[in-house]
């Protein structure tokens, strides 16, 4: 059963004439007749009495409301898809890691809302693994996460690295490690660590960093917000490895200290993470999503010092 057959049937039923139906549909009368014959062959019943008035049979009368509903649904589907391609969508959903939500996204969101005021933005702060899962499940349109190539494989995925940022050590201001400008790994391993919860890419990254040093991570506590990290570290001997963007407020806190990591014994001079923006190829064809993607690219930070130095403090690397 083809859509044009249903449209021909409706045209004949509504005009009462094969000739008038042909004019309405822009076809010849013989074409309309063939479409009706094909439809009748498929349903197994005649739909019209072959008289001058093209009166519907009992089968035609029963079929009419169903055919009308199918064609209405088709018209509605076409309209909704056209609206989607024209950028008429009710909302745009984004999942992003906490530091991105706090410091990176606000100017992006502000400009997007000015350009697409009719689209409601929904932004949720999630761990990287969870953010990628809800993206794959179709619950969000864009995820901004710690890059993990094992979770972003697939021909439908589009991944763009936005920036890299160093991993630093957060501790209390009076902590024994605060005497170092660059904390040696051999010293760091002596202290219990506060780490992100399972499902956050940072937990996996910290574990990998310790493993590469041939050391065991002493994960004494799991948390999931920078505020909680600062509160716990401030009170005791526990320390935390965090990315620069999660330390913006800590650098201005006199009760806390932030230090760089010394070069690793494996010869890698840096401990860092990559932050990436992820979506699917089909979503980038939708104007509001593509516009949001371009805004994130345009407004990405070239240096997180733009946030850290605004309070008059020294750069993190010099702590």
N, C-alpha and C positions, 0 to 999 in steps of 0.2 A: 504494500500500500504506500503510495507516494503522496506527498503533500499537495502537488498540483492536481491530483485526482480528487482529493477532498475539496480543494478550492473550486474545481469545476462543478462538483456535485452541489456545493452551496450556491454557486452562481445560478445553476439551473433551477434549484429548489426555490430560490428567492425571486427570480425573474419569471419563472413559469415558462421559460422558452429556451431552447438550445441556441437559437439565433441571438437572442439578447444576452445570454450568458457568454457567448463567444465575443460579443462586442465588449462586454465588461472586462473580460479576462485578456483581451487583446490577441485572441487566437482565432483560427478559422472554425467554422461550425463542425467540420469533420474532425478536427483535433479534439474539440470538446466531446464529441460523440465517442471517439476512441478512448478518451480518459474515463468516461462513464462506463463504457463496456468493460474496460480493464478492471475498474473498481467492482462492478457487478460480478465479474468472474471471480474475484478474490473473496467477496463476502458470500457468494453462492446464492444470491437472490436478485431479482430485478428490482431496481430502485425507482424507476419511472415507468408509467404506462406510455407506450409509444403512440401518443396521440398528438394532435396539434398543440394542446395546452401543456404537454410535458407534466402531467399530473403525477405526484408521487404515489408509489405503491405503499402497502402496509409496511413493507421492509424499509422503504425510503423514509417514511414518517418516524419509524423507530430509530433509524440511523441518524436522522437530522440533528437532534440535540448533541449526540456524541461527536459528530463531525464538527459541529460548531464549536464545541468545547476544545477539541484538539487544535483547531485553527486559532482560536483565541489564545490558547496556551503558547502556541508557536509565535504569535505576534507579540505576546508579552515577553517571551524569552528573547526575541530579537531586540525588543526595546531595552530590556535590561542590559544586554550585552553591548548595545550601542552606547548606553549611558556609561557603562564601565569604561569603554574605550575613550569616551569623551571626558573622563575624569569625574563623573558623577557617582561617587561612592560615599556611603554615610560615615565611614570611619576608616582610620588607618591605625593599625596596632603594631607597637614596637616593644620588643623585649631587649633589655640592655643590662649590663653589669652595673653595680652601684656607682662606681666612680664615674662612669660615662654619664649616667643619669644626673649626677650631682654637678659636674663641671663642664662636660662637653656638650650635652644636648640642649640646655636652656636657650642659647642663641639660635640653634637650629629650629627648635620648636616655635620660637617667637616668629621667625621669618616665615616658616611654613604656614602658620596660622594666618599671617597677613596675606599670603598668596592663595591659600585654600581655606577661606573662612568657613565654608560650608561643610568641610570634612572634619569630623571630630577625632582628635588625636587621643589614643589610649597608650600610655607608656607604663610598662611594668618593669621593676628592678628584679632581676633573677640572676642566679648563677649561670655560668656559661653553658653547662651541660643541659640544664633545664630550659634555657632560652632556645637552644638549638632544637630540643625536642618539640617544644610548642610551635616552632617554625615548621618543622617537618610534618606536624599534625595539622597544619593549616590554621592554627589559632592566632598567629601573628603574621605580619607581612615582612618585617625586617628584624633581624637579630644583630646586636652589636656586642661582641663577646671576645673572650680570650681565644686566639686562634688555636684550633685543634684540627689538623688535616684529617684525622681519623674520623671525625664527626661531621665533616663537611664534604665528603667525597660524593660523587654522583654527577651525571651529566646535567641534571636539572639545577644544580646549585651554582650560585655566583658568589665568589668570595673576593673581597678586596681588603688588603692589609691597610689599615689606617695609620698606625704609628707603632713605634716600639718605645718601651719605657723600662728604666732600670729597676731592679728589685733592691730595696733598702732594708735595713734592720731598724725596727722600732723597739724602743726600750724606755724604761724610766730614766729620768735625768740623772739620778744617783746610782744607776746600774754600773757594775764593774766594767762592762764592755764600753761604757760611754767614754772611757779614756782613749779609745782608739779612734783615729780618723777613718780608718778602714778596718773593719772587724775581720780578723783571721778566722777561717773556717774551723781551725783546730780549737779556737776559743769558743766559737759560737756553739759547737756541739756539746759543750758542757752544761748548757742551760735549756730548760724545758721550753717548748714552743707552743704558741697559740696559732692555730691554723684555721683556714676556712672549712666549713662543713663539706661533707661529701656532696658531689654535684657541682662544686665550684672548681673551675679550672686551676685556680691558685693552689688548692690543696695538692693536686697532682703535680703541679710544677715544683712546689717546694719539696715534695717527696723525691722527685727526680733529681733536683739539685743535690740533695743529701746523698742519694744513691751514687751519683757521679763522683762524689768526693770519697766514696767508700765509707760513709758514715751512716749511723742509724738516727733517724729523726725521732726525737722524744716529744711526741704530740700530746701535750698535757690537757689541752682544751680545744674544742671546736666552736667557732662563732661564725656569724654571717654578716656583720656590719662593721664598718670602720669605727663607728662610735663605741661599739662593744670592745673592739680591740684596744682602743685607747684607754678605756676604763679599766680593763684587766691589767694591761701592761704597766700602767701608771702605779699600781699598788704593790708590785712584787718583783721577783727575779725572772719571771717569764718574759720572753721576747717574741717578736713576730717578724717574719719576712713578708713585706708588702710592696706592691708597685708604687711608683712615685705618685700616681694620681690618687691613691688612697691615703696619702700622707700630707695632703695640702694643709689640713687643719693642725696636724701634729707638729709641723715645723714651727708653728707660731705659739705652741704651748710650752711654757717654761718648765712644766713638770715632766716633759717628755724629751727624749733625744732621738735623733734620726742619724744613722751612720751608713756609709757605703760599705759594701762587701769587698774584701781583698780579692785579688785575682785567685782563681781556683788552682788547685794543684795539677789539674789536667791541662793547664795552659790557656783555658778560656778566660779572657780578661773581663768578660761581662756576664752578669746574671740579669736577664731581662725577660720580658714577655711581649708578645705581639697582640695587638687588639685589631680585630677584623670586623667588617660589616658583611652580613650574609643575607641572601634572599634567594628566590628561585627565578629562573629565566622568564617564566610566564608573568610573574608579578611586575617585572621591570617594563612590561609593555603597557602597564596602567599608569596614566599620567601623574596622579598624585604620588604614587610610590616611587616612580622614576625621579620626580622632582625632589622628594625627600632624600633619596639616594644622592643626588647631585649636591644638595645642600650640605649633607654630612661630609661629602668630599671637599667642598669648598671651605667649610668652616672648621675643618679638623685642626687641632693644635699642632704647631710645628715644634713646640717645646713646652712642656708642662711648667717650666719656669714662669710663664706668663701668669699662672695662678699663684705659684709659690713665692715669687719675688714681690708680689703686690703688697704684702704685709711688711715689707722692709727688711725681711730676714735674708741671710746669706743663702746661696744656692745649696741644695742638699749635698752635692758632692763635696762641698767644703766644710761640712759639719764635723 
